[in-house]
Amino acid sequence: MEMSEESGATSKYNDDGQIDDFLQSIQKIRDEILRKESILQERSAQCDMDIQTLLSEGKMTPKAVSIIRKYKETCSDMTKVTNSSCSGDGGQSITKRKKLKVALLRQCKELDEICRGAHWILPRYTVLPSVSDGMYHASVRLRCPDFEMSLTGGLHPTPHEAKCSAAANMILELHKKAEEQEQEGT
């Protein structure tokens, strides 16, 4: 009897496409969490870079004062950090910079769409500062049922650009992998 009740409960959730609704809800929650995580990772890498700069400066130089002002003026409230545009660009709104960011963002989104389309887990990124040159370096990890891959991107001036560089490299590698599989199949 217990089995029939349990199977009845299961079929109740499968009726009317409820499982699809739940799946979409969970995916939206996951996507929002990953978006916030991405913002935090980028901000954390920027903070690490600024900490190292302050330590290497050792005194109140113009560069140190600039860093201190940035945190006092733009990111004093922690809720702003997770929800704001504190992306380490100092509030610049240069058209060229926006175009570059949009182009790079497309690569991150493209990788996400590839993963969604294949029903894979979305990629995970790690962004670290390169203190020696003031740039950022990112890696992206992809886990799928058939394979696991981890790649890095080039050095870039912002955490987000570094992350998208890694995404672009992953997309290229996925295209190569698909071509290899096609050649093996023919």
C-alpha positions as MATLAB code, in Angstrom:
seq = 'MEMSEESGATSKYNDDGQIDDFLQSIQKIRDEILRKESILQERSAQCDMDIQTLLSEGKMTPKAVSIIRKYKETCSDMTKVTNSSCSGDGGQSITKRKKLKVALLRQCKELDEICRGAHWILPRYTVLPSVSDGMYHASVRLRCPDFEMSLTGGLHPTPHEAKCSAAANMILELHKKAEEQEQEGT';
ca = [
       0.000    0.000    0.000;
       2.781    2.407    0.805;
       4.235    1.975   -2.669;
       0.976    2.787   -4.376;
       0.591    5.902   -2.228;
       4.140    6.983   -3.046;
       3.746    6.282   -6.741;
       0.428    8.119   -6.660;
       2.166   11.083   -5.080;
       4.822   10.964   -7.770;
       2.304   10.858  -10.592;
       0.424   13.745   -8.975;
       3.535   15.924   -9.420;
       4.071   14.721  -12.989;
       0.516   15.620  -13.953;
      -0.082   18.968  -15.610;
       3.611   19.512  -16.309;
       4.340   20.440  -12.707;
       7.763   18.837  -12.825;
       8.689   21.216  -15.655;
       7.438   24.174  -13.615;
       9.481   23.082  -10.590;
      12.514   22.486  -12.780;
      12.262   25.981  -14.279;
      11.841   27.520  -10.818;
      14.898   25.727   -9.473;
      16.918   26.700  -12.557;
      15.941   30.363  -12.084;
      17.026   30.208   -8.434;
      20.316   28.590   -9.441;
      20.925   31.163  -12.182;
      20.316   34.033   -9.745;
      22.668   32.484   -7.180;
      25.376   32.044   -9.831;
      24.883   35.632  -11.018;
      25.382   36.908   -7.467;
      28.327   34.564   -6.960;
      29.898   35.921  -10.133;
      29.531   39.495   -8.916;
      31.051   38.555   -5.566;
      33.975   36.726   -7.191;
      34.754   39.702   -9.411;
      34.489   42.106   -6.486;
      36.597   39.848   -4.281;
      39.361   39.729   -6.901;
      39.258   43.533   -7.149;
      39.496   43.808   -3.342;
      42.478   41.426   -3.305;
      44.203   43.556   -5.922;
      43.508   46.748   -3.961;
      44.721   45.186   -0.696;
      47.972   44.127   -2.331;
      48.392   47.585   -3.864;
      47.877   49.259   -0.472;
      50.369   46.872    1.136;
      52.963   47.479   -1.565;
      52.480   51.259   -1.453;
      52.982   51.225    2.331;
      52.007   54.860    2.776;
      49.397   57.386    1.698;
      50.410   57.849   -1.914;
      47.983   59.228   -4.508;
      47.320   55.652   -5.631;
      46.510   54.558   -2.055;
      44.247   57.568   -1.511;
      42.419   56.759   -4.748;
      41.770   53.191   -3.597;
      40.554   54.338   -0.188;
      38.196   56.885   -1.785;
      36.802   54.251   -4.117;
      35.686   52.136   -1.181;
      34.407   55.048    0.880;
      32.376   56.563   -1.955;
      31.071   53.666   -4.006;
      30.952   50.521   -1.891;
      30.425   51.511    1.729;
      27.325   49.356    2.154;
      27.761   45.566    1.729;
      24.337   45.201    0.117;
      25.533   47.540   -2.614;
      28.428   45.189   -3.311;
      26.168   42.266   -4.186;
      23.539   44.237   -6.045;
      25.396   47.178   -7.547;
      27.581   47.923  -10.471;
      30.729   48.036   -8.316;
      32.721   46.176  -10.902;
      36.051   47.806  -10.333;
      35.817   50.230  -13.224;
      35.718   53.296  -10.969;
      32.377   54.405  -12.368;
      33.754   55.036  -15.849;
      31.176   55.027  -18.606;
      33.252   55.236  -21.755;
      31.404   53.994  -24.826;
      34.307   51.819  -26.008;
      34.535   50.160  -22.611;
      30.804   49.409  -22.602;
      30.999   47.909  -26.092;
      33.887   45.680  -25.032;
      32.059   44.543  -21.914;
      28.926   43.763  -23.935;
      30.972   41.754  -26.426;
      32.706   39.848  -23.642;
      29.435   39.312  -21.795;
      28.094   37.610  -24.890;
      30.811   34.979  -24.584;
      29.928   34.222  -20.965;
      26.253   34.054  -21.879;
      27.011   31.938  -24.940;
      28.804   29.373  -22.798;
      25.875   29.357  -20.365;
      23.463   28.801  -23.272;
      25.563   25.945  -24.659;
      25.446   24.289  -21.248;
      21.716   24.861  -20.823;
      21.022   23.509  -24.303;
      22.979   20.339  -23.540;
      21.442   20.066  -20.041;
      24.860   20.367  -18.422;
      25.747   21.991  -15.129;
      26.545   25.666  -15.707;
      30.249   26.552  -15.734;
      32.056   27.670  -12.585;
      34.643   30.424  -12.638;
      37.579   31.360  -10.436;
      39.080   34.837  -10.768;
      42.407   35.771   -9.182;
      44.444   38.956   -9.296;
      47.930   38.981  -10.745;
      49.540   41.383   -8.310;
      52.758   41.740  -10.286;
      51.061   43.448  -13.230;
      47.692   44.611  -11.880;
      45.741   42.304  -14.161;
      43.250   39.485  -13.530;
      43.376   35.838  -14.504;
      40.363   33.518  -14.621;
      39.710   29.838  -15.043;
      36.469   28.137  -15.992;
      35.482   24.590  -15.052;
      32.853   22.562  -16.862;
      31.487   19.245  -15.637;
      29.335   17.157  -17.919;
      28.174   13.549  -17.802;
      30.664   12.613  -20.548;
      33.652   14.783  -19.678;
      35.173   17.386  -17.407;
      37.241   20.315  -18.635;
      39.046   23.228  -17.024;
      40.636   26.082  -18.973;
      42.127   29.476  -18.279;
      41.828   32.808  -20.023;
      44.345   35.523  -20.636;
      45.292   38.383  -18.349;
      42.778   41.247  -18.447;
      42.306   44.592  -16.694;
      39.004   43.662  -15.014;
      37.782   40.482  -13.308;
      34.797   40.271  -15.652;
      36.906   40.531  -18.797;
      39.218   37.818  -17.457;
      36.247   35.559  -16.766;
      34.841   36.066  -20.237;
      38.252   35.372  -21.761;
      38.187   31.980  -20.056;
      34.639   31.432  -21.355;
      35.773   32.238  -24.903;
      38.581   29.675  -24.621;
      36.115   27.075  -23.335;
      33.767   27.745  -26.262;
      36.646   27.262  -28.722;
      37.618   24.015  -27.022;
      34.013   22.757  -27.110;
      33.877   23.500  -30.854;
      37.105   21.515  -31.353;
      35.687   18.649  -29.298;
      32.488   18.647  -31.380;
      34.514   18.610  -34.628;
      36.600   15.680  -33.364;
      33.462   13.742  -32.493;
      32.023   14.464  -35.951;
      35.200   13.217  -37.639;
      35.213   10.058  -35.522;
      31.582    9.415  -36.458;
      32.177    9.672  -40.215;
];
